[in-house]
Structure formats: C-alpha cells, structure tokens
Amino acid sequence: MLDKQQGSRLANLWDDAKAAAMNEAERLLYRSNLLGSDKRITNYGGGNTSAKVMEKDPLGGGTVEVLWVKGSGGDVGTIKMDGFSTLYMEKLEALKGLYRGLEHEDEMVGYLPHCTFNLNPRAASIDTPLHAYVPKKHVDHMHPDAIIAIAASKNSRELTQKIFGDDIGWLRWKRPGFELGLWLSKFCAENPNARGLILESHGLFTWGDTAKEAYETTVEIINKAIAWFETENTAPAFGGAVKPVLPAAERRAVAQKLMPVIRGMISADERKLGHFDDTQAVLDFVTSKNLQPLAALGTSCPDHFLRTKICPLVIDFDPANPDIDKTLAGLEAAIAEYRAGYAAYYERCKRDNSPAMRDPNAVVYLIPGVGMITFAKDKATARISGEFYVNAINVMRGASGVSTYVGLPEQEAFDIEYWLLEEAKLQRMPKPKMLAGKIALVTGGAGGIGKATAHRLMQDGACVVLADIDETALAAALAELGGRYGKDFVRAVTMNVTDEAAVEKSFADTLLEFGGLDILVSNAGLASSAAIEDTTLALWNKNMDILATGYFLVSREAFRIFRNQKAGGNVVFVASKNGLAASPGASAYCTAKAAEIHLARCLALEGASAQIRVNVVNPDAVLRGSKIWSGEWKEQRAAVYKTDMEGLEAMYRDRSMLKLSVFPEDIAEAIYFLASDMSAKSTGNIINVDAGNAQSFTR
C-alpha cells in the first residue's frame, strides 16, 4: 500500500442511519469493527479503541463517567460488547496520585481491577492509561502501515510535521504503559488543536468528540499518509530486484520440500504449524537488493515484533540457480546459527528478573524468489505472524523509500518480548490440548467415520485435512467443521486414493497448508457383497484398488513425510472385523480388509526405528452415517442374513456379545486413542470396536 501500484484510499464506511439507532457504547463497537475490518488500518489483535460514556452507577445510583476500552487480548475487528473493559474514570484519575515513577510503572497494572465498573470480568489492557488520560471522549490507537512507515523513519518527527503540520503531533518512542498515558495527557494539554499524534516506532493516536468524528479522523489521516507516499515513494522498492521470481508452481514445490524439514528441526519442544505466503509484497522483498540488511534490522512496531521475533531467518536459496538439495543440506546449520544468535541476544539484553529464555527458533523464514514461511504453535498464529511480517515489509518499503528505516532498538525489543507483564499473560494461558500442533489427514473424511474422527481430533486441538472423492459431501463437511472449530483448523482435498498422482498432490497440498504431517487416518472405503461365483474381476479389483492399493499409496506418502520431518509419525488404519473373521458372500471385501491389516503390521515393523507407529481399528456394523450403507451393500447384507433393511441394525446389535449398536463416534474414540500420546508405546496393535465378536478376537 506504500507504492503507486498497491496504493489505494480507505473508504469511509460510517453509516449515519445505523449509528443513530445505537447508544454510545454500541457506537464504540460499531466504530471498532469498521476499523478492524481493513488490514491497512490495523492487523488482527492490533490497536485499540475507547469511549468515555456517562452511565448510571449501580451502587450510588448517580451518573458517572465510564471508560469503555478494548480489553486485554481482544481484536477490534471481531470484538463484541463483552470484549470491552469498563472502568470508572474518577478512579483512573485517582491512580495518578499512586504513581511512584517510571521504575514502578508496571505495578500500576495491578490497580486497574480496582477501577472496574459494574463488576465487568474483562481484564483491562496495559493500554488503558493511553485512552483514559487523553481528554477526548473517543480515542483510536491504530497501526496502519502508512503511518508506521513514517514512525519508523530516521527523521520521523520531521516527516510528521511535513505531512500533517500541527494537525498531528509526534512523541518519541515509549513503551505502552502508565508513563506513556501521562505523556499523552501532557501533549493534549499543550496542543489543544491537535487531532492526534504519531508515536515513534509504534503507530497512530487519533481522537474526537463523537464516535463518527474519531472514526473519520482516523481514516482521513491514514489516507493522507497513503497519498503522500504515493507521490514521494518513487524509488525502486528495497533497492530494486536483483533475483528472479520463480513461477508459482515452482515456488509451491520449493515450499513443500522445505516446510516439513524445517518443522521437524524446530518442533523438538513444541509442535509447530506452518503458513506459506508468496503474495506480491513478499516477493518484492525476497528478491530485492536490500533483503539481507533490512531483514537483519527486525521490525519496528511492538505488535509486529511480538508476533515475528527479533528478526527473520533468510534461507540460503538462489532462484537463478535453484538447488533445493543444497538448501536442504544447509538448513540444520542455518537453524543452529539462528538459535545461537538468539541466545546471544538474550544474554546481551537480559535483566536480573528476566524470565528464562523462550523458544530460540525463528518464526519467519524468507526464501529468495519463493516467498515466506512462518511457523507458530497453531495455524492461526502462524498465519497472523505472516500477516504481521507483511505489514513490516510494507513499513520497510515506505520508510526506506523516503528516508532510512529504523528498527526497534535491540534492548527495547527485548524488554517488550520479555516484559514481566507479557510473561504473566503467557503463564495465564490454558494448557495446550493433547493434539495441539498436530496435523492429521483423514481419508474418507466426508463420511460417517471420517467426519466423526475429524471432530474428535479437532476437539483436542489437531488441524485436519479432509480427503474424499465426494466433492459435495466434502464441501459440507468442511463447512461444518470450519464453523465449529475455526477455518484455520481444517482444509479439504479431493482425493481418489487409487490415483497415485492425486494422492501425491493431496499430501503436497497438506504440506503447503500446514507445514507437515503427524497423523494419517486411512479410512477411505467401500463395501461389496457377492457370492464367489458371482464376483466379477472388476468387483474384485475395485475392492483391492481402494482397500489395499489405496491404503498402500497414502501410507507411502505419509512415511515419506515422516522420514523427512524426522519427528516420528502415526498411522491408523480403519479396517474391519471382516479382516479377521470371514463373512459369507463378501470374499473380495474380506480379503482386501485382511490385506489392510497385514500391510499395517508390515508398516509397524518398518516405521518403528523412526518412531512411526502404525495401528488398526476394526469396526463392525457401523450403519449410522456411513456411506457404504447407503447403497446396494445394505440390501445385499440384508439378503444374506435373511432380514429386511429396517431389521438389519437390530440384527447386528443382537448378534454382538454386548448387545450394543456401534456408532461412528465409537470408532473415532478408538482412533483418537491410537493417534494420541495416550498410546505412545503401542504399535502393530488392533482394537476391535464391534460390541464383541468372538470370531474376531485377535488371539
């Protein structure tokens, strides 16, 4: 957005008719959501908004002034009414008398709960004083790329004056907190006509007497900055391109090879999820002359820095002479060097009370001519970290195009990263779920057992790729799971498990979406019934193709990934009771299921030395939600057992030892057990989920 090609103005989205029907707090929510809807204004979780509202005091009954301000950890684009903290302004003003000076600044956060209005449980943010002490009813604090490019320029004060005159002021860098709130108060007292200010290396503050005025001022100031950059930033971005951009398919292929290897190297203590970005802004940066020196400077805005770490790791790759094997061979040393550099940074900057050093691995990986990979503890964080680094790229483009880009000073960066208040927030976070950071691919994922399995794995934190040949059912399953667990946690690929190329592509797509693979649930299936003399060669081959060859093809791809990651792996076959116990009139099906089970045993032997576990779940008579029971199979089995279709489920239930029906969720629970660390010391095993069938006892 900071060059002529990308530049565009923000639209004024304010609707007077909508706003007129709202009270003051509701207009704050409306304004916040409008501002957060555009990444050019602020990124996910970045910035905050506030309004000072007259409310009835629930204790005294009188009217009091209350600060409504975005609470800790919220996002202005998606915030709801319960995302705002509410605090008595009178009590916030009284805090000034308790302030003991800069060295005691952090203790002021402990007083904020004492200012809570109406028992609001939403924790107040560290930015609360920044809003409380600006003597205006409505305050916006945003992180627009165009403004941060000014704030991160060597002569940012001069540029602010040149672009905005006295309309927008400037303050030197100061970490957010109580002291900065006092600075803002002092600035407003000394500059009563200013409509906002730029905070060096940080972002934009604007204000107004009404919600509409505050919103329109924010949009106006950002648009003015965008227009100025479009006129002034005419030099080639980042010193100009010096390396070629690979074609899109080749970029994807490089990323697919790099991501699981990097993931394996950085996931020793915590599994990471990956995200790939090869948008134009990223490609401009990773092919530029100044890539290395600018990347080494790190980011400027604290919000960017907290998501992307002190600096990225630039991968040694030459797109003019692409040698991916050479790059892969050098990864281990490059990652080790980054870790050593991070440890040295920690030692240089740590204070007596600093928390212990955290994960020393990079978050952002830049590949010349290819794009950017980001890794984090979950997919959403990896994606958002990438978005923040794109913001940083835009800032560097603007600042270096009109001035000299200045990153956040190292000690300041460290003091934010290892801020005791930030550490306390991390310590309050809930313990990760058992499958957090794990990636599963489920074949037959749109069917009854497959979808139930995806639900169970995602319920415990896994990301899931649904693979199925039925595109309609696949789209419905994707929508259902994405709506329940979040779109970042699920993807879908159309896969015919008998098509070698389709299988390879689906696994490659999985790598590009999530960065690797931890769990394969091989569940794609069919069922057929025919007496041996009526079994055609086509029917026999169809069973073998799907239930034996298909399981072989997906397992082979999973093993290749697991070995590249060097972090173990987990395969669960969904076979059948029929693989252990023969059934009349189903020789092709039973034989193929037996082949599945024996393949699993072979793979358990092959994978053990690489910590790849392979186990089997044997269902029986899972009628509800299963696609194999929706066609001729149900009629055929009813005919074999001389019952009608309505009586078939009762027949299966009554023939079981426990006299119970078996449902997809029952199979999913067994799959979850084998896919999780609860069965970490089990491989080559079979779990029967058939309500009891003596014929299928494994011993």
N, C-alpha and C positions, 0 to 999 in steps of 0.2 A: 504493500500500500504506500510505500515511500518512494516509488519511482513513477514515471508517467504511465508505464504500461499497467501497473497494478493500482494506481491511484483512483479513488472514487469517493464521492461525498456520502456522508451518513444521511439517511433520510430522517426527517422529523416525524416520528410515529405517534406523537401525542394526539389523542382523540378527546376533544373537549366534552363531547356528549357522554362518553364512558366515564370520564373523570368526574363529571358533575354529579353523578349518582353515588359517589364514594365519599366516605369520611376521610379525615386526614391520614390516618394510619393505612387505610386501603389505597389511598393515592401514593403513599410511600411504596407499598408493594407493587403497584402498577408501574411506577417510575423505575423501580429496581429491575423488574422483569424486562422492561423495554431496554434498559441499558445493558443488561446481561445477555440479551438475545443476539448481540453482534460482537463477534470476537475482536473486531477492530477497536472496540471500546474497552473491553476487559476480557480476560480469559476465565476459564472455569475456576471458581473459588477465589478469584482475584477481586480486589476492590471492595468497597462497602458504601452503604448509603444510610442516611438518617433523617429523622424529622422530630422536631420538638412540638409536642402535642399537649393541649390542655385536656386533662382528664379528671374525672371525679375520684377523689381519694377514697378507697374502700374502707379506711379506718376513720378518718376525720369527717368525711362527707363533703369537704370543701373541694374547690378546683385547684389542681396542682399542675405544674409543667412537668411533662414526662418525656425523656429521650427514648425514642424508638430507634434502634440501630441494629444493623445486621449482626447476629450472634456469632460466636466463635465457630469456625469451620464451615460456615454456610456458603452458598453460591447465589449471587444476586439474580442470575438468570432463571433459576429454578426455585428460589426461596418461596415459602408460603408464610402466612401470618405467624405461625408458631416458630419461624426461623429468626425472628427479631427478639433481641433483649429489650426490656423496658426498665428504665431506671429513673428515680426521682432526680430532677435537675438540681433541686436545692441541696440534696445530699452530695451530688457530684461536685457542686461548687464548694461544699464544706471540706472535701478531700484536699483542696489546696492548702488548707491550714495544717494538714497532717504530713505534707510532703517534706521530707528531710534532705532533699537534694539528689543530684544525679546518681551518686553511688548507691542510693537506696531506692532507685526508681522502680525496680521490679516488685518491691513489697506493696506498691500501690494496687497491683492487680488483686491482691488479697482483700482489699477493701471494697472492690466493686460489688460483690454479692450483698454487702450491707446496704447498697443503694437500690436494691431490686424493688420494682414497683409491682404490686398485685401478685406476689409470690411466683412470678414468672420463672420457670425452671431453665429457660435458655441461658446458658453461660455467656457472660459478656466478653467481647473480644478485647485484645490488647489495644485495638484501635479506638476504643470507646472515648478516651480523652480527646482524641483528634477531632471528634464530632461534637462532643459536649462543649468544648471551650471556644468553638467558632460561634460568634454571636449572631448567627443567622438561623432561621427556622429549618432550612433544608440544606443538607450538605451531601455532595457526592465526592467520593475518592475513587478514581478510576486509573487503569493502567494502559492507556492507548499507546500503540507502537509509535505513532507520530509524536506524541508528547514525550515518551521515554527517550526517543532518539534525540530530542533537544536536551532532556535532563542528563543524558549520558555523554553529551559532547563536552570536550575540554573547556570550551567557553560557553557553557550552558546559560550562565547569567546574562551574558551579552546577547546571546541569541533570543532569550526570552524577551528582553527589552526591545530588541529589534523587531520581533514578530508581533508582540502584543502591546507594546508600550506600557503604560501604567495600569492597563486593564487587568493584567495578570502579573502577579508578583513572583518572587523567587526566594527560596530558602536553601541554604547549603544542606548537604546530606545529614540526616539524623535518623537513627533507628526509631521506628514507631514505638510510642510509649507515652508516659505521662509528661516527660520533658518536652517532647515534640508538641503535645497538646497545648502547653503553655506558650511555646514559640508561636503557634498558630494564633492564639488569643492576642499575643502582643502584636503580631503582624496586622491583624484586623483592626486593632485599636489605632495603629499608626498609619494604616492605609484604608480609610473607611470607604473609599470609592472603588477599591479593587473587587473584582468578581471571582477571584480565585488566585491560585498560585501554583507554581511548579516546584516540586521538591527534587533537588539534585539527586540523580541516580535512582529515582523512585517513580514518580508519577504526578498526577494532576489532582488538585483540590478545586472544586467549584462550589458555589452556594447561591441561594436565592431566598426570597421571602415567601415564595409559593413552590409547590412541587413542580408545577409547569415551568416556572422561571428557572429553577435549578436544572431541570432536565434540558431545557432548550439552551441554557448557557453551556452545559457540558458538550452538547452536540455542536454548538457554534464554535467553541474553542478548538475542538478536535478537527473540525472541518477547516478551520483557518490554518492549523498546522499542516494538514494534508496538502492544502493548496500551496502553501509556502514551499514545501518540499518538492512538489511537482514542478515548480518554477526554478528552484535553486539546485536541486539534486540532479545534475545533468551528466556527471562523470560516469564512466562505466562502473557497474556495481563491483565492489570489493577489489578494485584494481583491474577488473576485466577478466575474461575467461582465458585460462591457459591450458585446460584439459578438456577433452571431448565428453559429451554426454552419451552413454551407451543407449541403444534402443530399449524401449520399455520391456520387452520380453527378456532381454539380456540382463537388465537391471534386476528384474524379479529373480532370475536364475542365480545371480550372484548373491542376492539377499537370502534366498532359500538355502544356499550352501553355507553361508556364514552364520545364520541365526542359531541353528541348533548347536553348533560348535561353541560359539560364544556363550550361549545359555548354559551349556554343560560346564564351562570353565568358571562361571560366576555364580553358580547355584549350589555351592557346597553347603552353605549355612541356611539358605532360604531359596526355594524355587522361584525363578523369575519368569515373567511373561513378556513377550516382545511385541513391538509395533514397528512397521516399516512405513516410511514416508519418502516419496520421490516427487513431491509437488515442485512446481517451478521455483519457488523461493529457495527450497533446499538445494535444488540442482544448481541454481545460480551460485550459491555459496560454496558447494563442494567441488566446483570446477574452477574456482577463482584463484587469482594470484595471491590474494591475502588470506586464504583459508587458514593456514597454519598460525600466523601471528595473531589474527583476530580470535580464532578458537582458543588460543592459549590465554587470552585476556579474560575469558569467562563472561558471565552475564552481569548486568548492572542492577536491574530491578530485583529487590529481595524476593518477590513472588516467583520470578523466573529462576533465581538461584536455588531456592529451596526445592524446586522440582527437578533441577537439572544438574546439581552439584557444581563444584568449583570450576570445572571445565570438562569438555568432551574428550573422547579418545578418537584421534584421527587414524583410521585404518590405512596401512600401507598397501595401496592398490593403485595400479596405473591403468586407467581406462584406455589409454592409447596402445598399450601392450598388455592386455588382460591376462594375468596368470593367477587364476584362483588358487591353484595348488600352492604356489609360493606364498600367497597371502595367508592361507590356512596354516601353513607350516610356521609362519611368523607370529601367529596370534598369541600363543602361550607366552612368548617373551614380551610381546607388546602389553598384554594384560598385566603381567607381573610388574612391568616397568610402571604402569599407571598406578597399581596398588602401592608400589614403593614411593612414588611421588606423592600420593595422597597421604601416606603415613608420615612422610617428611613434613608436609603441610600441617598435619595435625600437631606434630611435635614442635614446629616453629611457633604455632599460634595458641596452643592450649594454655589455659589458665589453671590456677590451683584447684578450682572447683569444677573444672570442665567434666562433662560426662565422658565415659570411656569411648574410644574411637569406634565409630559405626562401620558398616559395610564399606570397604575401601574400593569397591569396583565402580567403574564408570556407569552412568545412566545413559548417556548419549554417545553413540558411535557414528562417526561420519565417514562415508566411503566415497572417495573422489569418483565423479562420473556416474555414481549409482544412487546415492541418497543417504538417508539417515535411519538408523535403528535405535530404538530406545527400549530399555529393559527396566522393569519395576516389579513390585510384589504382586501386582494384579494387572489385568489388561487395561482397565480404565486408567490407572495411574500411569502405565506405560504410554498410552495414547495421549493423555493430558500432558505428560512430561514432554512428549514430542511437540505438542501444540505450543507449549511454553518456549521451547527452543526455537520454533519457527518465529515466535514473537521476538526472541532475542536476535535472530537473523535479520528480521525487519528493522530492529533498532540499530544494529550494526550497519546495515545498508544506509540508513538515513544519516546516522551520526558521522560515519566515515566519509560519506559523500559531501558533507558540508563543513566538516570540522575534523577533529580527531576523536575517535571513540575511546571512552574511558570505562573500563570495567570496575566493579565494586572492589575497593581495596581489600587485599587478602585478609587482614585482621578483622575488618568489618564483616567480610563474608563468613569467616569462621565464627565470629561472635553471634551471628544470626543462626548459622547451622547448628551450633552447639549451645544456643541460648537455653538457660535453665528452664525458662517458661515453655520453650518448644519441647524440651526433653520431658517435662511434666505432662505435656499434652500427649506425647508418644506413649508414655507409660500408662496413660489412662485408656488407651485404645484397647478394644477387646482382643482376647487371644485369637489368633487365626484359626479358622476351621481346619479340620483334618486334611482336606483336599485342596486347601488354598494354594494357588500357584501351580496346580497340576492341570495338565491338558489331556483330555480324553477324546478319542474318535470312536463313535458308535456306528457300526454298520447296521442297516435295517433300522435306522434311528427314528423313522417316522411311524413305525409300527407299534403295537401294544407294548411288547417287552422293551424295545429300543427306546421309546419315549419315556416309559417308566424309569428305565435305567438313567437316562439323561436327567430326569427330575431328581433322582436320588443322588447322583454325583454332584449336580449343581447345588442342591440343597446343602451340601457340605463344602461348597466353595470351589469346585472344579470348573474350568472352562470346557465346553463340549462342542465338538464338531459333529453334527448330524449328517450321516451319509446314507442316501437312499436312492433307489431308482425311480420312485414315485414322486414326481415333482410337485404335484398338487398336495399330497399328504405332507411332503417335506416343508412346503411353504407354510402350511397350517401349524405344523409342529414348531417351526422356527418362530412364528408369531406368538404362539402360546408360551414357549419357554423364555423368549426375549421379554415378553410382557411381564412375566412373573419374576425373573431373576436379573433382568437388565440386558440390554443388547450387547454390551461388551463381553458377556459371558458365553455367548452361543453363536455359532456360524453353521451354515448348511452347505453341503456339496452334493451335487448329483453324481451318483456313482453306481455303475454296473460292476459288481465285484468280479465278474468273469472277463472283463475287458482290462487287459494289462495296462494299456496306456491311460485309461480312465482312472484306474487305481493309483498309478504313479502321480497323475495330475492332482488328484484329490489330496494325497498326502503332501505334495508340494504346496498346494494352496493352504493346507493346515499350518505348515511351517511359516508361510508368509503372514498368516493372520495372527498366530500366537507365538511363534518363535521356536517351537519344538513339539515334542510329544512325550507323554508319560504313560498313558493307558490306552490300550486298544481293546475294545469290546467287539468281538467278531460275532455278529448276531444275525446278519442277513440270512434269510432262509426261504424255503418253500416247503410244501408237503405234497406228496402224491400217494395214491393208493391204487394198486392193480395186482391182480394175480400174476405170478411169474410168466405164465404163458401169454398173458395179455400185455406185458410190459414191453413197450417198443424200445428200440435202441435210442430214439430221440428222448424218450422219457428217462431212460437210464442215464444218458449223457447230461440231461438237464440237471438231474439231481447231483451228479458228480461235479458238473461245472460250478454250480452255486455253492454246494455244501462241502466240497473238498477242494477243488481248484480255487474257488473264491476265497476260502479261508487261508489257503497257501499264499495267494497273491497279497492279501492285506497283511498277513503276518510277516512276509518277506520285507515289505516296505517299512513296517514298524521296526523290525530288527535292524534294518539299515540305519534308521534314525537313532535308535537307542545306542547303537555302537558308535555313531558319530558324536552323540552327546556325552558319552562316557559317564552317564549318571544313572545307569540301571534302566528298568522299564517293567511294564506289567501288561500281560496279555490275558484276557479272559474269553474263553470260547463259550458260546451258548450252544450246547449240543442237544442231546435229548435222551430221555430214558431209553428210547429205541436204539441208541448206540450201544447199550449194554444188554438189553433184553429184546429179543426178536418179537415182532408183531406180525400177524397174518396179513397177507395182501399188501405188503409195503417193503418189498425186498430192496428196491432201489433207494428208497429213503433211509431205511435202517442201515444199509451198507455204507452209504455216504456219511451218515452220522457216526458210525463206527470209525470211519476214516478220519473224521474230525478229531475224535478222542485220541486216536493213536498219533495223529500229527501233533497234538498238544503235548503228548508225552515226549515225542522226539524233540520238540522245541524247548521243553523244560530242560532236557539234557544239554542242548546246545547253548542255551542262554544263561545257565547258572553261573558260569565263570565271569560273566559280565553283569551279574546281579539283575538279570532279566528273568522275571518269574512268569510262569505260564500255568494257568489252572482252568478248570472246566466247571460250568454249571449245567446240570441236566434237568430241564423242566419236563413236565408231563401234563398233558391235557389242560393247557392254558387257553381257554376258549375266549374269555372276555378281552376285547380289544385287539386280538391277534388277527392279522390279515390272512394268515394261512387258513383260518377257519371261515373265511368269508366266501369261499368258492366251492369247488367240487369236493375238496377234501372232507368237509363236514358231512356231505351227503354220502361220500364213499365210506367213511368210517361208521356212519350210522347203519349203512347196509351191511358192513362186515359184522357189526355187533348186534344186528337184527333189532334195532330200535329206531324210533323216529328222531328227527333232528332236535326236537324240544327235549327229548329224554336223554340226549347224549351226555350233557353235563352232569346230570344226576347219576348216570351210569358210571362215568369216570369217578365221580365223588364216592359212590358206594363201593367201587371195587378197590379203592385205596385202603390202606391199613388204618389210617387216622380218620377216614370218612369225612374228608375236608376237600373243598374246592381249592384249586391253585390259581392265583391271580398274577398279572404282570408285576405288581408291586412286590410280590413274594420273591420272584426271580431277581428283581432289581436289588433287593436287600442282600441276597447272596452274592450278586456281582459286586455290590459296594464293599462287602466284607473282603472279597478277594482282591479288589482294586486298591484297598486302603492299607495303611500300615498295621491294621489290626491282624492281618495275616502275613506280616513281613517275613516270617520264617516258613512260609508254605509255598511249595511249587510242585507241579506234577500231580496235583490233587483233583478230586472230583467231588462236588457237592450235589447231591440229588435233592431237588425240590419238587417232589411228586406226591406228597402226602402219604408216602410209604408204599413201596412196591418191592416185595421180596426178590423178585426176579432181577431187579436192577441193583441189588446190593453189590458194592464193588468188591467185596471179599466174602 
